[in-house]
């Protein structure tokens, strides 16, 4: 039987709405992406790394069939680290480097979680190769919601 603190943690994680955090990470990734558009070669490498990572994370989250499973996956640190090692040749989400570009794994994972959430709840099909550059109207509207 789980301890009282484990039971409290499980009920807390089941009731906390994490979508505002995911929205914040998606907004931040979109802003960073757009700011680097006018910059030089280093910015091209950064954008390519972000798209590669976002595509990898979003693809990995496709096995989450509903929002409950998505929220559980968000808290599954060993899974994120496994995905980073397997698909991105990085030791962990905290040490994320894609194509020799250091990236905030937490922020990129949050953006991917937001996009998968939209796929599940709004029945959107998200193309991670263009979503940061040209988000659909549905994504823009969702980000504007309180």
Number of C-alpha atoms within 10 A of each C-alpha: 5 8 8 9 9 11 11 12 11 12 11 11 13 13 8 9 11 15 14 13 15 22 23 16 21 25 18 17 22 17 13 16 20 15 11 16 13 10 10 9 10 11 16 15 15 21 21 17 19 27 19 16 25 26 17 18 25 21 13 16 20 13 11 16 11 14 16 11 12 20 19 12 17 17 11 11 13 12 15 21 19 16 19 24 15 12 12 20 14 18 15 20 24 15 15 23 21 21 16 10 15 13 18 16 23 15 18 24 23 25 26 27 28 26 25 27 22 18 16 17 11 12 10 15 12 17 15 21 14 11 16 23 15 13 14 15 9 12 19 12 9 12 16 10 8 5
